[in-house]
Amino acid sequence: MALKLSEGQKLAIDTKDKNILVSAAAGSGKTFVLTQRVLSRIINDKWNIDSFLIVTFTRDAAAEMKDRITKSIESKLNDVDNNELRQHLEKQLVLINKANISTIDSFCANVIRQNFHKIDLDLRYRNITQNEAVTLKKQAIDNVFEKLLAEKNADFDKFYNMFCDKNRDDNVEKMIYKLFEYADNSPYPNKWLDQCTEKYESADSFYDSIWYKANIKKVNDAINNAKIYINKAVEILRDFDKPSVIEKVYLAIQDFENALKLGGLEELRKQKLSFQLRYPKNFDGLYNEKVALMKRYVFFSKKELNNALSYASMSKEKVEILYKNIKPIVIQLVKTTKLFTQEYKQLKLENQLADFNDISHYCLNILRDSNGTTTDIAREYQNKYKEIIIDEYQDSNYLQEDILTAVSSIEQGRNNIFMVGDVKQAIYKFRLTTPKIFMDKYNSYVGDNDKEQLILLSENYRSRAVVLDACNIIFKQIMDINLGNVNYTDDVALNPKSNFPQPDSNINISTNTELLIADTCNQKEVNYKFDAKTGEAKIVAKRIYDMLYTKPLYIYDKDNENYRPVKKSDIVILVRKRTNAEVFYNELNSAGISCIFEKSNPLYKTTEVKNIISLLKVIDNPIDDIEIINLLHSPIYALTFDEITTLRLNNRQMSFYNSVKAYAKSDNKIADILNKFLNDINYYRDYAINNSITDLITEIYEKSNYFYYVGISSENGQDNLRLFKEKAMEFESLNHNDLHSFINNINIDLSDDVEDKDMVSTVSTLSENDDVVRIMTIHKSKGLEFPVVFVSQLHEKIDNGYKENFIYDRELGIGLKYIDQTERIRYKTPPFDTILEKYTADENSETLRLLYVALTRAREKLIITGVANSKIPTTKDNKMEILYDLCEESETLFPIAFRNMADSPLFWIISAIKRKDFDVNNIFKEKWIPVEDIDSLESINAEKNIDTISNLNNIEKIAGKGEYANLIRSKLSYKYPYNTDVNLPSKISITEIKRKMQNDDSEPYYIQNIDIKPQVVKSNTNISATQKGILYHTVMENIEFNYNENSNELINSLLNRKILTLEEAKVISTKKIDLFLNSQLYTRVKSADYVFKEAPFVMSIKASRLKEYANSNENLVVHGIIDLYFVENNEIVLVDYKTDKIFGNLSALAKKYKIQLDLYKEALEESTSKKVKECIIYSIDKGVAINV
């Protein structure tokens, strides 16, 4: 059956030989369109799939794209009779594995791998970790500061002293790091930095600068807006025949315009004091409503004029002084940033490290020369790729744009870039993405021409009309080019195209979008303290409980093609910040509603790691009172706060450390613990002198028993402690072995509030496949859809409280505050103010786009929640109601001055819903809940009876005798028929399955009763057999299979890359490695079509395959890692390295591991749909390959 496509979809699939920008609204099927376009080119134009370059911005999106294209080709094959076309399509299924469908970062890395000889990056580089980046940046900035301070450079000294706060010495570092980050996202960082200084150097006066021109434009816009409102007010005044008043009104506006023309902002500043606008008095009572409306127009006119006047708040003399004083500071900031950039790059090169931006810059250097001209290599790519397809184009930056343009055929006269995205979903400003790239093309690709075309996709195939109508009502009134960066017209509004069958009349489906508001505006009890977060979460929990149990909501199940009651897994709660999720998690759990959210804490803030950090800090500095208290209260020494207070009160005049020493001389239990503490600290301090930080941490884990304790008391604790030790190893790998520096490095990391750090623990052990309510951030939800969506905490303020002394912008450059070093008074300079205003507008626009993403995730039911305060227009009596009449019926959009008054997204939503000339009752259902009533919401917590009857002989005391006692006894004697499944593990390792199937007596994968303390491996030459096996696996994993390798080169490489220590390298037998490198198996791997190393897998097997679960009908999730497999003639050869000592027949080794390799084989065949033709064990001990 032919697909029914919209006109926009047809254009997007069929249009050729143009640069095409597809603006695809939420739910418009952009991935489907991309897939069909590729399929159309393959079928109709006989292109091969590897002639496309398809880039996305996440690995998951790239994998999904590849999967969809593969399935579409497979589906087409079922309908094709033509042999030639069948062969062509079958060829594509082979080529798809080599197709260029990846992230932009992966593409850049591939370009580098193929052209290493063109750049100065080592072939064996690896991606830098965050910890390593922090360390190297600190080292680079220290080196630069040391050099500049030694030179006694006056300009640098002035810059450094101005911003180096006496309480914090990292303010200057922060300025440089952020400016480096901005520059690094440009194609040519130094060129962008030079442009920043040129903006100051080319303008002797502020009044000749780009910032002044930007301000004048804003003032003119404000005055023009004021004239619009004044003209409306004048129209009303004409009805009263008051010419004198009309004249005064016009004169006020003309004075502003003339002042601006004659003397610019300085003349405008003088007008500020004389501006007044009087209202006419003694109107006929019949006209009171018109007078009120006229006053509203004047209100906004004055607001716009006051906005204009804000640009003229400072005298010309003061403006010029600040501008001239800050100019050399900006120039010095740029110079220092350039030096830092050079030093940081050099440190990364020395350590064979690179970050993602480095890879992009190296790629661009391969594709373009220093003049920006494309190279011969770029032209090779231009000839290779017939079309460049860019997904999520709104999330591009100029560096990526330059790279992809370089490999396109534009300079050859062939327009072959296909871009798809939606600027309304541009929500990654914090990653320095540039939606302006999208919008520049959106605005320029107009009309019918041969070079480029704009295609709009506004049809929504995801959601019910009631969801889309709600979204359109809100965004048509709020979003335009000034707020949101796109005009939300009928052309881009969401057009419902999804078909939901009519349900039976007796079931409850979604017929409206709900607004659930905790109302603080009409609070009756003055002393009532309302917790907004908890109160809103209670409302959400109650509503979820009701739709699950009280009055079940039915949704349409597309898979089963029928209506069914909503499940917990159909529901998601979206919040703006991850920190907001936990309150919902707690309230839903209290209501008996299982839920999950990704609660990720920075490693250094997890309890178990914090305790070790406290100990390290005390070892480094024993007089750190706060850390001593933290350490003594930790499980390592386990003193209570009362006991700590007691020892402190006995010695108030001393430092806390000396108090501890004094109290330790007592004869009691506390003194015993304190003596242990003092002895431990002395021991560790001595140990730290001659040992590495990693060895010190290992010794602490071992000596304190803390690692053992955490393993029992915490689910992820030992994983966190292992990761912490790895961080120490990373730090030392950069030639640092100083405990104090390591602690400083930790403090830097802790001071950074970025959420996406190395995260370890999660709140819940539930998986994504369980029937649970999901709680996630709006950013995480992008690209997903859910039947029922709660968008919550929309009352939280838009974050416009910018507090830094610096501000940067891609177009406007650098703005700094000027700090009077004598008075230590901070002044906002005019460039700073201009950039800050743009920053604020950008933040507001991104907040609105974030709201768009959130509301458009819903498929069937959308519920908006929040807490209303006095600024929210809640009723017709509210003071904000006076603003609604400003929009005539023909004017859908609210005035920008009104929209900019919003301090939260909820302001926008309620303003749109409560507008009196809009009929929204059939779309929205409002419920305003007085805050006093929230705590008394009907209890929805199904309490569990924790008292159990353990002795059935006492049943008579409860129920007496007779038939009721027998009934209760029979109920309590009930045996659960699936008792076997209760003890079924949720997942199991291959090793444990092998043990169970072979009835092996080796230690199981879980231990219920631990009688011995596990040993923590130390870094010395006493390496166990298990460790030795790990080391050999590490070496084998790093064999490249792409050139003639030898063991000495390989070992030296691993030493240089800090993958092996010298002690570990000594354990490796180069003879055994060379045996493999000279083996027939190695030659086969080198010649293979594809090679995969250390491949993780997850598969499902029937639990009944294991004897102890023979009666179970459930499945087990099996996980493991395959050492090596390679593809040979489209079939797989599986290889497993073994380091077992072999004293007998080689077949014994094969027999021992047959079950394991059979499971590997099963997993590979299931996941790749290819046959595993051969399973090989390679014995490192004997240097032979054994077929299993």
Secondary structure, 3 states (H helix, E strand, C coil): CCCCCCHHHHHHHHCCCCEEEEEECCCCCHHHHHHHHHHHHHHHCCCCHHHEEEEECCHHHHHHHHHHHHHHHHHHHCCCCCHHHHHHHHHHHHHHHHCEEEEHHHHHHHHHHHCHHHCCCCCCCEECCHHHHHHHHHHHHHHHHHHHHHHCCHHHHHHHHHHCCCCCCCHHHHHHHHHHHHHHCCCCHHHHHHHHHHHHHCCCCHHHCHHHHHHHHHHHHHHHHHHHHHHHHHHHHHCCCCHHHHHHHHHHHHHHHHHHHHHHHHHHHHHHHHCCCCCCCCCCHHHHHHHHHHHHHHHHHHHHHHHHHHHHCCCHHHHHHHHHHHHHHHHHHHHHHHHHHHHHHHHHHHCCEECHHHHHHHHHHHHECCCCCECHHHHHHHHHCCEEEECCHHHCCHHHHHHHHHCCCHHHCCCCEEEEECHHHCCCHHHCCCHHHHHHHHHHCCCCCCCEEEEEECEECCCCHHHHHHHHHHHHHHCECCCECCCCCCCCCCEECCCCCCCCCCCCCCCCEEEEEEECCCCCCCCCCCCHHHHHHHHHHHHHHHHHHHCCCEEEECCCCEEEECCHHHEEEEECCHHHHHHHHHHHHHCCCCEEECCCCEHHHCHHHHHHHHHHHHHHCCCCHHHHHHHHHCCCCCCCHHHHHHHHHCCCCCCHHHHHHHHCCCCCHHHHHHHHHHHHHHHHHHHHHHCCHHHHHHHHHHHHCHHHHHHHHCCCHHHHHHHHHHHHHHHHHCCCCCHHHHHHHHHHHHHCCCCCCCECCCCCCCCCCCCCEEEEEHHHHCCCCEEEEEECCCCCCCCCCCCCCEEEECCCEEEEEEEECCCCEEEECHHHHHHHHHHHHHHHHHHHHHHHHHHCCEEEEEEEEEEECCCCCCCCCCHHHHHHHHCCCCCCCCCHHHHCCCCCHHHHHHHHHCCCCCCCCCCEEEEEEEHHHHCCCCCCCCCCCCCCCCCHHHHHHHHCCCHHHHHHHHHHCCCCCCHHHHCCCCEEEHHHHHHHHHCCCCCCCCCCCCCCCCCCCCCCCCCCHHHHHHHHHHHHHCCCCCCCCCHHHHHHHHHHCCCCCHHHHHHCCHHHHHHHHCCHHHHHHHCCCEEEEEEEEEEEEEHHHCHHHCCCCCEEEEEEEEEEEEEECCEEEEEEEECCCCCCCHHHHHHHHHHHHHHHHHHHHHHHCCCEEEEEEEECCCCEEEEC
